[in-house]
């Protein structure tokens, strides 16, 4: 599930990448799998996202371009 801001960033194609902390016990994203864009547990679906890749990468390697793909601006 996404919050309203993130949902809008995805729909407007401002957010095309997501990083998550590597937590023990958390299921990894599976390339090729689709997920519904929802903001709560109601049945309303705003679209779908497709997982294209999943790999470990240190947050310290985040570039400005990758930050923009995450939905952040330059400021």
mmCIF file of the N, C-alpha and C atoms, coordinates in Angstrom:
data_MODEL
# 
_entry.id   MODEL 
# 
loop_
_atom_site.group_PDB 
_atom_site.id 
_atom_site.type_symbol 
_atom_site.label_atom_id 
_atom_site.label_alt_id 
_atom_site.label_comp_id 
_atom_site.label_asym_id 
_atom_site.label_entity_id 
_atom_site.label_seq_id 
_atom_site.pdbx_PDB_ins_code 
_atom_site.Cartn_x 
_atom_site.Cartn_y 
_atom_site.Cartn_z 
_atom_site.occupancy 
_atom_site.B_iso_or_equiv 
_atom_site.pdbx_formal_charge 
_atom_site.auth_seq_id 
_atom_site.auth_comp_id 
_atom_site.auth_asym_id 
_atom_site.auth_atom_id 
_atom_site.pdbx_PDB_model_num 
ATOM 1   N N  . UNK A 1 1  ? 0.830   -1.180  0.000   1.00 0.00 ? 1  UNK A N  1 
ATOM 2   C CA . UNK A 1 1  ? 0.000   0.000   0.000   1.00 0.00 ? 1  UNK A CA 1 
ATOM 3   C C  . UNK A 1 1  ? 0.876   1.245   0.000   1.00 0.00 ? 1  UNK A C  1 
ATOM 4   N N  . UNK A 1 2  ? 0.354   2.298   -0.573  1.00 0.00 ? 2  UNK A N  1 
ATOM 5   C CA . UNK A 1 2  ? 1.076   3.552   -0.693  1.00 0.00 ? 2  UNK A CA 1 
ATOM 6   C C  . UNK A 1 2  ? 0.280   4.665   -0.037  1.00 0.00 ? 2  UNK A C  1 
ATOM 7   N N  . UNK A 1 3  ? 0.967   5.732   0.364   1.00 0.00 ? 3  UNK A N  1 
ATOM 8   C CA . UNK A 1 3  ? 0.226   6.891   0.839   1.00 0.00 ? 3  UNK A CA 1 
ATOM 9   C C  . UNK A 1 3  ? -0.236  7.696   -0.377  1.00 0.00 ? 3  UNK A C  1 
ATOM 10  N N  . UNK A 1 4  ? -1.101  8.680   -0.156  1.00 0.00 ? 4  UNK A N  1 
ATOM 11  C CA . UNK A 1 4  ? -1.680  9.470   -1.247  1.00 0.00 ? 4  UNK A CA 1 
ATOM 12  C C  . UNK A 1 4  ? -0.594  10.156  -2.086  1.00 0.00 ? 4  UNK A C  1 
ATOM 13  N N  . UNK A 1 5  ? 0.401   10.745  -1.432  1.00 0.00 ? 5  UNK A N  1 
ATOM 14  C CA . UNK A 1 5  ? 1.480   11.442  -2.140  1.00 0.00 ? 5  UNK A CA 1 
ATOM 15  C C  . UNK A 1 5  ? 2.231   10.475  -3.059  1.00 0.00 ? 5  UNK A C  1 
ATOM 16  N N  . UNK A 1 6  ? 2.626   9.314   -2.527  1.00 0.00 ? 6  UNK A N  1 
ATOM 17  C CA . UNK A 1 6  ? 3.387   8.342   -3.312  1.00 0.00 ? 6  UNK A CA 1 
ATOM 18  C C  . UNK A 1 6  ? 2.541   7.796   -4.454  1.00 0.00 ? 6  UNK A C  1 
ATOM 19  N N  . UNK A 1 7  ? 1.267   7.535   -4.187  1.00 0.00 ? 7  UNK A N  1 
ATOM 20  C CA . UNK A 1 7  ? 0.357   7.076   -5.247  1.00 0.00 ? 7  UNK A CA 1 
ATOM 21  C C  . UNK A 1 7  ? 0.361   8.068   -6.402  1.00 0.00 ? 7  UNK A C  1 
ATOM 22  N N  . UNK A 1 8  ? 0.232   9.359   -6.104  1.00 0.00 ? 8  UNK A N  1 
ATOM 23  C CA . UNK A 1 8  ? 0.212   10.380  -7.151  1.00 0.00 ? 8  UNK A CA 1 
ATOM 24  C C  . UNK A 1 8  ? 1.554   10.465  -7.879  1.00 0.00 ? 8  UNK A C  1 
ATOM 25  N N  . UNK A 1 9  ? 2.654   10.318  -7.153  1.00 0.00 ? 9  UNK A N  1 
ATOM 26  C CA . UNK A 1 9  ? 3.979   10.334  -7.785  1.00 0.00 ? 9  UNK A CA 1 
ATOM 27  C C  . UNK A 1 9  ? 4.112   9.178   -8.774  1.00 0.00 ? 9  UNK A C  1 
ATOM 28  N N  . UNK A 1 10 ? 3.597   8.015   -8.424  1.00 0.00 ? 10 UNK A N  1 
ATOM 29  C CA . UNK A 1 10 ? 3.663   6.843   -9.310  1.00 0.00 ? 10 UNK A CA 1 
ATOM 30  C C  . UNK A 1 10 ? 2.775   7.063   -10.533 1.00 0.00 ? 10 UNK A C  1 
ATOM 31  N N  . UNK A 1 11 ? 1.542   7.486   -10.319 1.00 0.00 ? 11 UNK A N  1 
ATOM 32  C CA . UNK A 1 11 ? 0.599   7.678   -11.421 1.00 0.00 ? 11 UNK A CA 1 
ATOM 33  C C  . UNK A 1 11 ? 1.104   8.749   -12.390 1.00 0.00 ? 11 UNK A C  1 
ATOM 34  N N  . UNK A 1 12 ? 1.707   9.812   -11.872 1.00 0.00 ? 12 UNK A N  1 
ATOM 35  C CA . UNK A 1 12 ? 2.232   10.888  -12.717 1.00 0.00 ? 12 UNK A CA 1 
ATOM 36  C C  . UNK A 1 12 ? 3.610   10.565  -13.302 1.00 0.00 ? 12 UNK A C  1 
ATOM 37  N N  . UNK A 1 13 ? 4.094   9.364   -13.031 1.00 0.00 ? 13 UNK A N  1 
ATOM 38  C CA . UNK A 1 13 ? 5.393   8.875   -13.534 1.00 0.00 ? 13 UNK A CA 1 
ATOM 39  C C  . UNK A 1 13 ? 6.585   9.694   -13.031 1.00 0.00 ? 13 UNK A C  1 
ATOM 40  N N  . UNK A 1 14 ? 6.419   10.341  -11.865 1.00 0.00 ? 14 UNK A N  1 
ATOM 41  C CA . UNK A 1 14 ? 7.533   11.027  -11.208 1.00 0.00 ? 14 UNK A CA 1 
ATOM 42  C C  . UNK A 1 14 ? 8.344   10.051  -10.366 1.00 0.00 ? 14 UNK A C  1 
ATOM 43  N N  . UNK A 1 15 ? 7.740   8.932   -9.990  1.00 0.00 ? 15 UNK A N  1 
ATOM 44  C CA . UNK A 1 15 ? 8.400   7.917   -9.172  1.00 0.00 ? 15 UNK A CA 1 
ATOM 45  C C  . UNK A 1 15 ? 8.397   6.612   -9.944  1.00 0.00 ? 15 UNK A C  1 
ATOM 46  N N  . UNK A 1 16 ? 9.596   6.147   -10.327 1.00 0.00 ? 16 UNK A N  1 
ATOM 47  C CA . UNK A 1 16 ? 9.700   4.906   -11.098 1.00 0.00 ? 16 UNK A CA 1 
ATOM 48  C C  . UNK A 1 16 ? 10.594  3.883   -10.413 1.00 0.00 ? 16 UNK A C  1 
ATOM 49  N N  . UNK A 1 17 ? 11.161  4.248   -9.256  1.00 0.00 ? 17 UNK A N  1 
ATOM 50  C CA . UNK A 1 17 ? 12.082  3.383   -8.524  1.00 0.00 ? 17 UNK A CA 1 
ATOM 51  C C  . UNK A 1 17 ? 11.741  3.456   -7.038  1.00 0.00 ? 17 UNK A C  1 
ATOM 52  N N  . UNK A 1 18 ? 11.902  2.364   -6.330  1.00 0.00 ? 18 UNK A N  1 
ATOM 53  C CA . UNK A 1 18 ? 11.706  2.353   -4.882  1.00 0.00 ? 18 UNK A CA 1 
ATOM 54  C C  . UNK A 1 18 ? 12.829  1.583   -4.228  1.00 0.00 ? 18 UNK A C  1 
ATOM 55  N N  . UNK A 1 19 ? 13.366  2.145   -3.172  1.00 0.00 ? 19 UNK A N  1 
ATOM 56  C CA . UNK A 1 19 ? 14.362  1.451   -2.352  1.00 0.00 ? 19 UNK A CA 1 
ATOM 57  C C  . UNK A 1 19 ? 13.719  1.142   -1.016  1.00 0.00 ? 19 UNK A C  1 
ATOM 58  N N  . UNK A 1 20 ? 14.045  -0.004  -0.486  1.00 0.00 ? 20 UNK A N  1 
ATOM 59  C CA . UNK A 1 20 ? 13.554  -0.391  0.829   1.00 0.00 ? 20 UNK A CA 1 
ATOM 60  C C  . UNK A 1 20 ? 14.728  -0.872  1.651   1.00 0.00 ? 20 UNK A C  1 
ATOM 61  N N  . UNK A 1 21 ? 14.608  -0.684  2.950   1.00 0.00 ? 21 UNK A N  1 
ATOM 62  C CA . UNK A 1 21 ? 15.644  -1.205  3.839   1.00 0.00 ? 21 UNK A CA 1 
ATOM 63  C C  . UNK A 1 21 ? 15.608  -2.722  3.794   1.00 0.00 ? 21 UNK A C  1 
ATOM 64  N N  . UNK A 1 22 ? 16.763  -3.331  3.850   1.00 0.00 ? 22 UNK A N  1 
ATOM 65  C CA . UNK A 1 22 ? 16.865  -4.782  3.832   1.00 0.00 ? 22 UNK A CA 1 
ATOM 66  C C  . UNK A 1 22 ? 16.607  -5.290  5.253   1.00 0.00 ? 22 UNK A C  1 
ATOM 67  N N  . UNK A 1 23 ? 15.401  -5.740  5.498   1.00 0.00 ? 23 UNK A N  1 
ATOM 68  C CA . UNK A 1 23 ? 15.021  -6.217  6.829   1.00 0.00 ? 23 UNK A CA 1 
ATOM 69  C C  . UNK A 1 23 ? 14.955  -7.740  6.838   1.00 0.00 ? 23 UNK A C  1 
ATOM 70  N N  . UNK A 1 24 ? 15.484  -8.313  7.858   1.00 0.00 ? 24 UNK A N  1 
ATOM 71  C CA . UNK A 1 24 ? 15.433  -9.762  8.016   1.00 0.00 ? 24 UNK A CA 1 
ATOM 72  C C  . UNK A 1 24 ? 13.973  -10.201 8.116   1.00 0.00 ? 24 UNK A C  1 
ATOM 73  N N  . UNK A 1 25 ? 13.622  -11.225 7.390   1.00 0.00 ? 25 UNK A N  1 
ATOM 74  C CA . UNK A 1 25 ? 12.276  -11.768 7.440   1.00 0.00 ? 25 UNK A CA 1 
ATOM 75  C C  . UNK A 1 25 ? 11.315  -11.122 6.462   1.00 0.00 ? 25 UNK A C  1 
ATOM 76  N N  . UNK A 1 26 ? 11.705  -10.045 5.822   1.00 0.00 ? 26 UNK A N  1 
ATOM 77  C CA . UNK A 1 26 ? 10.833  -9.392  4.850   1.00 0.00 ? 26 UNK A CA 1 
ATOM 78  C C  . UNK A 1 26 ? 10.961  -10.103 3.508   1.00 0.00 ? 26 UNK A C  1 
ATOM 79  N N  . UNK A 1 27 ? 9.829   -10.349 2.882   1.00 0.00 ? 27 UNK A N  1 
ATOM 80  C CA . UNK A 1 27 ? 9.858   -10.998 1.568   1.00 0.00 ? 27 UNK A CA 1 
ATOM 81  C C  . UNK A 1 27 ? 10.493  -10.071 0.545   1.00 0.00 ? 27 UNK A C  1 
ATOM 82  N N  . UNK A 1 28 ? 11.407  -10.578 -0.256  1.00 0.00 ? 28 UNK A N  1 
ATOM 83  C CA . UNK A 1 28 ? 12.006  -9.730  -1.299  1.00 0.00 ? 28 UNK A CA 1 
ATOM 84  C C  . UNK A 1 28 ? 11.006  -9.507  -2.434  1.00 0.00 ? 28 UNK A C  1 
ATOM 85  N N  . UNK A 1 29 ? 11.181  -8.415  -3.150  1.00 0.00 ? 29 UNK A N  1 
ATOM 86  C CA . UNK A 1 29 ? 10.368  -8.180  -4.343  1.00 0.00 ? 29 UNK A CA 1 
ATOM 87  C C  . UNK A 1 29 ? 10.758  -9.215  -5.397  1.00 0.00 ? 29 UNK A C  1 
ATOM 88  N N  . UNK A 1 30 ? 9.799   -9.635  -6.171  1.00 0.00 ? 30 UNK A N  1 
ATOM 89  C CA . UNK A 1 30 ? 10.043  -10.663 -7.181  1.00 0.00 ? 30 UNK A CA 1 
ATOM 90  C C  . UNK A 1 30 ? 9.908   -10.038 -8.573  1.00 0.00 ? 30 UNK A C  1 
ATOM 91  N N  . UNK A 1 31 ? 11.014  -9.965  -9.344  1.00 0.00 ? 31 UNK A N  1 
ATOM 92  C CA . UNK A 1 31 ? 10.919  -9.422  -10.693 1.00 0.00 ? 31 UNK A CA 1 
ATOM 93  C C  . UNK A 1 31 ? 9.861   -10.146 -11.516 1.00 0.00 ? 31 UNK A C  1 
ATOM 94  N N  . UNK A 1 32 ? 9.068   -9.361  -12.251 1.00 0.00 ? 32 UNK A N  1 
ATOM 95  C CA . UNK A 1 32 ? 7.991   -9.913  -13.063 1.00 0.00 ? 32 UNK A CA 1 
ATOM 96  C C  . UNK A 1 32 ? 6.645   -9.901  -12.361 1.00 0.00 ? 32 UNK A C  1 
ATOM 97  N N  . UNK A 1 33 ? 6.638   -9.685  -11.055 1.00 0.00 ? 33 UNK A N  1 
ATOM 98  C CA . UNK A 1 33 ? 5.387   -9.672  -10.301 1.00 0.00 ? 33 UNK A CA 1 
ATOM 99  C C  . UNK A 1 33 ? 4.749   -8.289  -10.367 1.00 0.00 ? 33 UNK A C  1 
ATOM 100 N N  . UNK A 1 34 ? 3.425   -8.251  -10.437 1.00 0.00 ? 34 UNK A N  1 
ATOM 101 C CA . UNK A 1 34 ? 2.669   -7.002  -10.460 1.00 0.00 ? 34 UNK A CA 1 
ATOM 102 C C  . UNK A 1 34 ? 2.022   -6.773  -9.086  1.00 0.00 ? 34 UNK A C  1 
ATOM 103 N N  . UNK A 1 35 ? 1.967   -5.502  -8.698  1.00 0.00 ? 35 UNK A N  1 
ATOM 104 C CA . UNK A 1 35 ? 1.333   -5.116  -7.438  1.00 0.00 ? 35 UNK A CA 1 
ATOM 105 C C  . UNK A 1 35 ? 0.318   -4.027  -7.719  1.00 0.00 ? 35 UNK A C  1 
ATOM 106 N N  . UNK A 1 36 ? -0.816  -4.078  -7.033  1.00 0.00 ? 36 UNK A N  1 
ATOM 107 C CA . UNK A 1 36 ? -1.844  -3.058  -7.185  1.00 0.00 ? 36 UNK A CA 1 
ATOM 108 C C  . UNK A 1 36 ? -1.447  -1.798  -6.428  1.00 0.00 ? 36 UNK A C  1 
ATOM 109 N N  . UNK A 1 37 ? -1.789  -0.639  -7.002  1.00 0.00 ? 37 UNK A N  1 
ATOM 110 C CA . UNK A 1 37 ? -1.563  0.635   -6.329  1.00 0.00 ? 37 UNK A CA 1 
ATOM 111 C C  . UNK A 1 37 ? -2.809  0.930   -5.508  1.00 0.00 ? 37 UNK A C  1 
ATOM 112 N N  . UNK A 1 38 ? -2.677  0.825   -4.179  1.00 0.00 ? 38 UNK A N  1 
ATOM 113 C CA . UNK A 1 38 ? -3.772  1.080   -3.240  1.00 0.00 ? 38 UNK A CA 1 
ATOM 114 C C  . UNK A 1 38 ? -3.247  1.987   -2.139  1.00 0.00 ? 38 UNK A C  1 
ATOM 115 N N  . UNK A 1 39 ? -4.158  2.784   -1.533  1.00 0.00 ? 39 UNK A N  1 
ATOM 116 C CA . UNK A 1 39 ? -3.721  3.634   -0.430  1.00 0.00 ? 39 UNK A CA 1 
ATOM 117 C C  . UNK A 1 39 ? -4.304  3.189   0.905   1.00 0.00 ? 39 UNK A C  1 
ATOM 118 N N  . UNK A 1 40 ? -5.217  2.261   0.878   1.00 0.00 ? 40 UNK A N  1 
ATOM 119 C CA . UNK A 1 40 ? -5.756  1.722   2.129   1.00 0.00 ? 40 UNK A CA 1 
ATOM 120 C C  . UNK A 1 40 ? -6.330  0.346   1.841   1.00 0.00 ? 40 UNK A C  1 
ATOM 121 N N  . UNK A 1 41 ? -7.047  -0.200  2.764   1.00 0.00 ? 41 UNK A N  1 
ATOM 122 C CA . UNK A 1 41 ? -7.550  -1.565  2.601   1.00 0.00 ? 41 UNK A CA 1 
ATOM 123 C C  . UNK A 1 41 ? -8.890  -1.642  1.877   1.00 0.00 ? 41 UNK A C  1 
ATOM 124 N N  . UNK A 1 42 ? -9.379  -0.531  1.348   1.00 0.00 ? 42 UNK A N  1 
ATOM 125 C CA . UNK A 1 42 ? -10.611 -0.560  0.561   1.00 0.00 ? 42 UNK A CA 1 
ATOM 126 C C  . UNK A 1 42 ? -10.326 -1.219  -0.783  1.00 0.00 ? 42 UNK A C  1 
ATOM 127 N N  . UNK A 1 43 ? -11.372 -1.624  -1.501  1.00 0.00 ? 43 UNK A N  1 
ATOM 128 C CA . UNK A 1 43 ? -11.138 -2.308  -2.785  1.00 0.00 ? 43 UNK A CA 1 
ATOM 129 C C  . UNK A 1 43 ? -10.648 -1.404  -3.916  1.00 0.00 ? 43 UNK A C  1 
ATOM 130 N N  . UNK A 1 44 ? -10.635 -0.073  -3.723  1.00 0.00 ? 44 UNK A N  1 
ATOM 131 C CA . UNK A 1 44 ? -10.250 0.838   -4.802  1.00 0.00 ? 44 UNK A CA 1 
ATOM 132 C C  . UNK A 1 44 ? -8.788  0.644   -5.199  1.00 0.00 ? 44 UNK A C  1 
ATOM 133 N N  . UNK A 1 45 ? -8.564  0.415   -6.493  1.00 0.00 ? 45 UNK A N  1 
ATOM 134 C CA . UNK A 1 45 ? -7.225  0.217   -7.051  1.00 0.00 ? 45 UNK A CA 1 
ATOM 135 C C  . UNK A 1 45 ? -6.974  1.327   -8.060  1.00 0.00 ? 45 UNK A C  1 
ATOM 136 N N  . UNK A 1 46 ? -5.804  1.969   -7.990  1.00 0.00 ? 46 UNK A N  1 
ATOM 137 C CA . UNK A 1 46 ? -5.480  3.101   -8.846  1.00 0.00 ? 46 UNK A CA 1 
ATOM 138 C C  . UNK A 1 46 ? -4.605  2.715   -10.043 1.00 0.00 ? 46 UNK A C  1 
ATOM 139 N N  . UNK A 1 47 ? -4.187  1.504   -10.108 1.00 0.00 ? 47 UNK A N  1 
ATOM 140 C CA . UNK A 1 47 ? -3.333  1.030   -11.194 1.00 0.00 ? 47 UNK A CA 1 
ATOM 141 C C  . UNK A 1 47 ? -2.474  -0.107  -10.693 1.00 0.00 ? 47 UNK A C  1 
ATOM 142 N N  . UNK A 1 48 ? -1.457  -0.434  -11.456 1.00 0.00 ? 48 UNK A N  1 
ATOM 143 C CA . UNK A 1 48 ? -0.527  -1.499  -11.093 1.00 0.00 ? 48 UNK A CA 1 
ATOM 144 C C  . UNK A 1 48 ? 0.900   -1.053  -11.330 1.00 0.00 ? 48 UNK A C  1 
ATOM 145 N N  . UNK A 1 49 ? 1.798   -1.643  -10.575 1.00 0.00 ? 49 UNK A N  1 
ATOM 146 C CA . UNK A 1 49 ? 3.227   -1.464  -10.823 1.00 0.00 ? 49 UNK A CA 1 
ATOM 147 C C  . UNK A 1 49 ? 3.800   -2.833  -11.162 1.00 0.00 ? 49 UNK A C  1 
ATOM 148 N N  . UNK A 1 50 ? 4.854   -2.836  -11.936 1.00 0.00 ? 50 UNK A N  1 
ATOM 149 C CA . UNK A 1 50 ? 5.530   -4.068  -12.324 1.00 0.00 ? 50 UNK A CA 1 
ATOM 150 C C  . UNK A 1 50 ? 6.941   -4.036  -11.749 1.00 0.00 ? 50 UNK A C  1 
ATOM 151 N N  . UNK A 1 51 ? 7.310   -5.068  -11.008 1.00 0.00 ? 51 UNK A N  1 
ATOM 152 C CA . UNK A 1 51 ? 8.669   -5.178  -10.471 1.00 0.00 ? 51 UNK A CA 1 
ATOM 153 C C  . UNK A 1 51 ? 9.573   -5.631  -11.618 1.00 0.00 ? 51 UNK A C  1 
ATOM 154 N N  . UNK A 1 52 ? 10.537  -4.805  -11.980 1.00 0.00 ? 52 UNK A N  1 
ATOM 155 C CA . UNK A 1 52 ? 11.448  -5.145  -13.082 1.00 0.00 ? 52 UNK A CA 1 
ATOM 156 C C  . UNK A 1 52 ? 12.768  -5.713  -12.586 1.00 0.00 ? 52 UNK A C  1 
ATOM 157 N N  . UNK A 1 53 ? 13.208  -5.291  -11.401 1.00 0.00 ? 53 UNK A N  1 
ATOM 158 C CA . UNK A 1 53 ? 14.510  -5.725  -10.897 1.00 0.00 ? 53 UNK A CA 1 
ATOM 159 C C  . UNK A 1 53 ? 14.499  -5.618  -9.380  1.00 0.00 ? 53 UNK A C  1 
ATOM 160 N N  . UNK A 1 54 ? 15.303  -6.397  -8.744  1.00 0.00 ? 54 UNK A N  1 
ATOM 161 C CA . UNK A 1 54 ? 15.453  -6.354  -7.298  1.00 0.00 ? 54 UNK A CA 1 
ATOM 162 C C  . UNK A 1 54 ? 16.887  -6.740  -6.967  1.00 0.00 ? 54 UNK A C  1 
ATOM 163 N N  . UNK A 1 55 ? 17.617  -5.823  -6.308  1.00 0.00 ? 55 UNK A N  1 
ATOM 164 C CA . UNK A 1 55 ? 18.988  -6.123  -5.930  1.00 0.00 ? 55 UNK A CA 1 
ATOM 165 C C  . UNK A 1 55 ? 19.378  -5.281  -4.724  1.00 0.00 ? 55 UNK A C  1 
ATOM 166 N N  . UNK A 1 56 ? 20.404  -5.708  -4.034  1.00 0.00 ? 56 UNK A N  1 
ATOM 167 C CA . UNK A 1 56 ? 20.910  -4.972  -2.879  1.00 0.00 ? 56 UNK A CA 1 
ATOM 168 C C  . UNK A 1 56 ? 21.867  -3.886  -3.358  1.00 0.00 ? 56 UNK A C  1 
ATOM 169 N N  . UNK A 1 57 ? 21.730  -2.702  -2.758  1.00 0.00 ? 57 UNK A N  1 
ATOM 170 C CA . UNK A 1 57 ? 22.582  -1.584  -3.120  1.00 0.00 ? 57 UNK A CA 1 
ATOM 171 C C  . UNK A 1 57 ? 22.682  -0.650  -1.920  1.00 0.00 ? 57 UNK A C  1 
ATOM 172 N N  . UNK A 1 58 ? 23.880  -0.244  -1.536  1.00 0.00 ? 58 UNK A N  1 
ATOM 173 C CA . UNK A 1 58 ? 24.013  0.674   -0.406  1.00 0.00 ? 58 UNK A CA 1 
ATOM 174 C C  . UNK A 1 58 ? 23.352  2.019   -0.709  1.00 0.00 ? 58 UNK A C  1 
ATOM 175 N N  . UNK A 1 59 ? 22.641  2.560   0.254   1.00 0.00 ? 59 UNK A N  1 
ATOM 176 C CA . UNK A 1 59 ? 21.988  3.849   0.089   1.00 0.00 ? 59 UNK A CA 1 
ATOM 177 C C  . UNK A 1 59 ? 22.998  4.945   -0.228  1.00 0.00 ? 59 UNK A C  1 
ATOM 178 N N  . UNK A 1 60 ? 24.222  4.782   0.222   1.00 0.00 ? 60 UNK A N  1 
ATOM 179 C CA . UNK A 1 60 ? 25.267  5.786   -0.022  1.00 0.00 ? 60 UNK A CA 1 
ATOM 180 C C  . UNK A 1 60 ? 25.615  5.907   -1.506  1.00 0.00 ? 60 UNK A C  1 
ATOM 181 N N  . UNK A 1 61 ? 25.197  4.941   -2.316  1.00 0.00 ? 61 UNK A N  1 
ATOM 182 C CA . UNK A 1 61 ? 25.472  4.982   -3.754  1.00 0.00 ? 61 UNK A CA 1 
ATOM 183 C C  . UNK A 1 61 ? 24.362  5.657   -4.554  1.00 0.00 ? 61 UNK A C  1 
ATOM 184 N N  . UNK A 1 62 ? 23.367  6.214   -3.876  1.00 0.00 ? 62 UNK A N  1 
ATOM 185 C CA . UNK A 1 62 ? 22.247  6.887   -4.530  1.00 0.00 ? 62 UNK A CA 1 
ATOM 186 C C  . UNK A 1 62 ? 22.737  8.138   -5.256  1.00 0.00 ? 62 UNK A C  1 
ATOM 187 N N  . UNK A 1 63 ? 22.452  8.240   -6.555  1.00 0.00 ? 63 UNK A N  1 
ATOM 188 C CA . UNK A 1 63 ? 22.838  9.414   -7.344  1.00 0.00 ? 63 UNK A CA 1 
ATOM 189 C C  . UNK A 1 63 ? 21.656  10.384  -7.417  1.00 0.00 ? 63 UNK A C  1 
ATOM 190 N N  . UNK A 1 64 ? 21.919  11.610  -7.888  1.00 0.00 ? 64 UNK A N  1 
ATOM 191 C CA . UNK A 1 64 ? 20.843  12.589  -8.055  1.00 0.00 ? 64 UNK A CA 1 
ATOM 192 C C  . UNK A 1 64 ? 19.775  12.067  -9.015  1.00 0.00 ? 64 UNK A C  1 
ATOM 193 N N  . UNK A 1 65 ? 20.196  11.461  -10.112 1.00 0.00 ? 65 UNK A N  1 
ATOM 194 C CA . UNK A 1 65 ? 19.247  10.917  -11.086 1.00 0.00 ? 65 UNK A CA 1 
ATOM 195 C C  . UNK A 1 65 ? 18.384  9.825   -10.456 1.00 0.00 ? 65 UNK A C  1 
ATOM 196 N N  . UNK A 1 66 ? 18.986  8.948   -9.673  1.00 0.00 ? 66 UNK A N  1 
ATOM 197 C CA . UNK A 1 66 ? 18.215  7.899   -9.009  1.00 0.00 ? 66 UNK A CA 1 
ATOM 198 C C  . UNK A 1 66 ? 17.258  8.505   -7.988  1.00 0.00 ? 66 UNK A C  1 
ATOM 199 N N  . UNK A 1 67 ? 17.669  9.578   -7.336  1.00 0.00 ? 67 UNK A N  1 
ATOM 200 C CA . UNK A 1 67 ? 16.789  10.273  -6.393  1.00 0.00 ? 67 UNK A CA 1 
ATOM 201 C C  . UNK A 1 67 ? 15.560  10.826  -7.093  1.00 0.00 ? 67 UNK A C  1 
ATOM 202 N N  . UNK A 1 68 ? 15.743  11.372  -8.300  1.00 0.00 ? 68 UNK A N  1 
ATOM 203 C CA . UNK A 1 68 ? 14.606  11.861  -9.078  1.00 0.00 ? 68 UNK A CA 1 
ATOM 204 C C  . UNK A 1 68 ? 13.670  10.706  -9.455  1.00 0.00 ? 68 UNK A C  1 
ATOM 205 N N  . UNK A 1 69 ? 14.220  9.548   -9.791  1.00 0.00 ? 69 UNK A N  1 
ATOM 206 C CA . UNK A 1 69 ? 13.389  8.385   -10.107 1.00 0.00 ? 69 UNK A CA 1 
ATOM 207 C C  . UNK A 1 69 ? 12.605  7.911   -8.889  1.00 0.00 ? 69 UNK A C  1 
ATOM 208 N N  . UNK A 1 70 ? 13.136  8.212   -7.692  1.00 0.00 ? 70 UNK A N  1 
ATOM 209 C CA . UNK A 1 70 ? 12.439  7.879   -6.450  1.00 0.00 ? 70 UNK A CA 1 
ATOM 210 C C  . UNK A 1 70 ? 11.300  8.863   -6.156  1.00 0.00 ? 70 UNK A C  1 
ATOM 211 N N  . UNK A 1 71 ? 11.246  9.953   -6.940  1.00 0.00 ? 71 UNK A N  1 
ATOM 212 C CA . UNK A 1 71 ? 10.186  10.923  -6.757  1.00 0.00 ? 71 UNK A CA 1 
ATOM 213 C C  . UNK A 1 71 ? 10.618  12.181  -6.018  1.00 0.00 ? 71 UNK A C  1 
ATOM 214 N N  . UNK A 1 72 ? 11.922  12.327  -5.742  1.00 0.00 ? 72 UNK A N  1 
ATOM 215 C CA . UNK A 1 72 ? 12.428  13.502  -5.058  1.00 0.00 ? 72 UNK A CA 1 
ATOM 216 C C  . UNK A 1 72 ? 12.902  14.522  -6.090  1.00 0.00 ? 72 UNK A C  1 
ATOM 217 N N  . UNK A 1 73 ? 12.825  15.809  -5.724  1.00 0.00 ? 73 UNK A N  1 
ATOM 218 C CA . UNK A 1 73 ? 13.362  16.826  -6.630  1.00 0.00 ? 73 UNK A CA 1 
ATOM 219 C C  . UNK A 1 73 ? 14.808  17.142  -6.238  1.00 0.00 ? 73 UNK A C  1 
ATOM 220 N N  . UNK A 1 74 ? 15.409  18.116  -6.890  1.00 0.00 ? 74 UNK A N  1 
ATOM 221 C CA . UNK A 1 74 ? 16.825  18.419  -6.671  1.00 0.00 ? 74 UNK A CA 1 
ATOM 222 C C  . UNK A 1 74 ? 17.119  19.136  -5.368  1.00 0.00 ? 74 UNK A C  1 
ATOM 223 N N  . UNK A 1 75 ? 16.124  19.621  -4.696  1.00 0.00 ? 75 UNK A N  1 
ATOM 224 C CA . UNK A 1 75 ? 16.347  20.433  -3.489  1.00 0.00 ? 75 UNK A CA 1 
ATOM 225 C C  . UNK A 1 75 ? 16.464  19.593  -2.261  1.00 0.00 ? 75 UNK A C  1 
# 
